[in-house]
Amino acid sequence: MKEENKRGWGKYILFIFVLVVTYQSFTLCKVEGKSMQPTLHEEDYVFVNKAAVHFSSLQHGEIVIIKEEDESKYYVKRVIGLPGDIINITNGTVYVMGDNREQSKDSRNGLGYIEEDNIIGKVEFVYYPFSKMKIIK
């Protein structure tokens, strides 16, 4: 009987561990607004790899989720400038813009340079609506 209890607890602990790792590594987000059209549309749901920003470097053109300093609002934007670029991006910050330049609050007009610590993760793919399902490159 004790052996069965140990296995039961082991499965429970493994399940909790998997949940915690999943929660810390991935999230799902809903796109609001038109700033990323035509790549992403309002009401698209995207899969975000939060672990990617900790285990790989950001690259030009990647789409990321960023948060405001007070964490009250989140944005989906494309990485345009990285540390060392000619536009003089300082270490620890990135320059982001929306794909729909005329309707985007981004590094040019309101968000400024984004601290790398405020990047939640990289958008990997659109998973809903199913008719728009695609991998983001």
Phi, psi and omega per residue, in radians:
M1 nan -0.689 3.133
K2 -1.095 -0.681 3.137
E3 -1.066 -0.713 3.112
E4 -1.128 -0.695 3.104
N5 -1.100 -0.720 3.118
K6 -1.088 -0.757 3.117
R7 -1.120 -0.714 3.116
G8 -1.057 -0.806 3.104
W9 -1.147 -0.674 3.118
G10 -1.073 -0.751 3.105
K11 -1.139 -0.706 3.129
Y12 -1.100 -0.808 3.135
I13 -1.119 -0.731 3.094
L14 -1.078 -0.751 3.118
F15 -1.057 -0.811 3.114
I16 -1.086 -0.750 3.118
F17 -1.037 -0.811 3.133
V18 -1.085 -0.729 3.103
L19 -1.071 -0.786 -3.127
V20 -1.119 -0.803 3.134
V21 -1.086 -0.758 3.130
T22 -1.093 -0.799 -3.137
Y23 -1.073 -0.684 -3.124
Q24 -1.336 -0.352 -3.019
S25 -1.803 -0.462 -3.036
F26 -2.435 2.697 3.010
T27 -2.654 2.861 3.096
L28 -2.033 2.413 -3.108
C29 -2.338 2.632 3.056
K30 -1.799 2.297 3.124
V31 -1.400 2.240 3.067
E32 -2.119 2.349 3.135
G33 1.660 3.077 -3.035
K34 -1.947 0.176 -3.001
S35 -1.199 -0.307 -3.120
M36 -1.900 0.193 3.071
Q37 -1.218 2.501 0.177
P38 -1.591 -0.028 -3.085
T39 -1.195 -0.878 3.117
L40 -2.149 2.502 -3.108
H41 -2.033 2.730 3.062
E42 -0.948 2.395 -3.134
E43 1.397 0.017 2.981
D44 -1.233 2.569 3.051
Y45 -1.974 2.267 -3.050
V46 -2.123 2.641 3.062
F47 -1.639 2.232 -3.085
V48 -2.042 2.190 3.119
N49 -1.599 1.704 -3.124
K50 -1.253 -0.513 -3.121
A51 -1.200 -0.468 -3.068
A52 -1.043 -0.590 -3.117
V53 -1.314 -0.242 3.118
H54 -1.689 -0.414 -3.039
F55 -1.992 -0.025 3.081
S56 -2.598 2.787 -3.137
S57 -1.412 2.582 3.029
L58 -1.201 2.556 3.142
Q59 -2.139 2.651 3.048
H60 -0.968 2.414 3.060
G61 1.549 -0.194 3.124
E62 -1.255 2.584 3.102
I63 -1.720 2.266 -3.068
V64 -2.261 2.801 2.991
I65 -1.785 2.241 3.135
I66 -2.149 2.757 3.108
K67 -2.103 2.635 3.024
E68 -1.236 2.816 -3.106
E69 -0.929 -0.722 -3.104
D70 -1.505 0.070 3.100
E71 1.070 0.382 -3.135
S72 -1.458 -0.351 -3.085
K73 -2.536 2.580 3.121
Y74 -2.100 2.622 -3.132
Y75 -2.296 2.618 2.997
V76 -1.921 2.158 -3.054
K77 -2.532 2.900 3.105
R78 -1.773 2.375 3.107
V79 -1.262 2.134 -3.135
I80 -1.901 -0.741 -3.100
G81 -2.212 2.491 -3.134
L82 -2.215 2.859 3.100
P83 -0.911 2.348 3.130
G84 1.659 -0.194 3.111
D85 -1.197 2.767 -3.088
I86 -1.070 -0.503 -3.131
I87 -1.262 0.170 3.027
N88 1.100 1.094 3.052
I89 -1.540 2.157 -3.119
T90 -1.344 2.768 3.132
N91 -0.999 2.423 3.100
G92 1.520 0.023 3.121
T93 -2.264 2.778 3.062
V94 -2.317 2.814 3.129
Y95 -1.963 2.168 -3.074
V96 -2.167 2.658 3.067
M97 -2.503 2.699 3.005
G98 -1.439 2.715 3.110
D99 -1.206 -0.555 3.103
N100 -1.615 1.447 -2.963
R101 -0.983 -0.569 -3.090
E102 -1.310 -0.348 -3.091
Q103 -2.155 0.613 -3.047
S104 -2.151 2.204 2.917
K105 -1.519 2.043 -3.063
D106 -2.604 -2.772 -3.076
S107 -1.096 -0.406 -3.133
R108 -1.316 -0.536 -2.941
N109 -2.559 1.226 3.026
G110 2.261 -0.708 -3.123
L111 -1.548 -0.503 -3.108
G112 1.141 -2.816 3.095
Y113 -1.229 2.450 -3.085
I114 -1.784 2.164 3.057
E115 -1.116 2.357 3.135
E116 -1.003 -0.509 3.108
D117 -1.163 -0.327 3.139
N118 -1.595 0.075 3.073
I119 -1.564 2.093 -3.091
I120 -1.338 -0.763 -3.106
G121 3.081 3.124 -3.141
K122 -1.748 2.385 3.075
V123 -1.315 2.173 -3.083
E124 -1.762 -0.729 3.129
F125 -2.836 2.763 3.012
V126 -1.551 2.218 -3.133
Y127 -1.947 -0.195 3.101
Y128 -2.693 2.481 0.014
P129 -1.194 2.631 -3.045
F130 -0.997 -0.556 -3.131
S131 -1.184 -0.318 3.139
K132 -1.906 0.194 -3.103
M133 -1.020 2.241 -3.138
K134 -2.854 2.742 3.033
I135 -1.501 2.393 3.119
I136 -1.657 2.204 3.119
K137 -2.058 nan nan
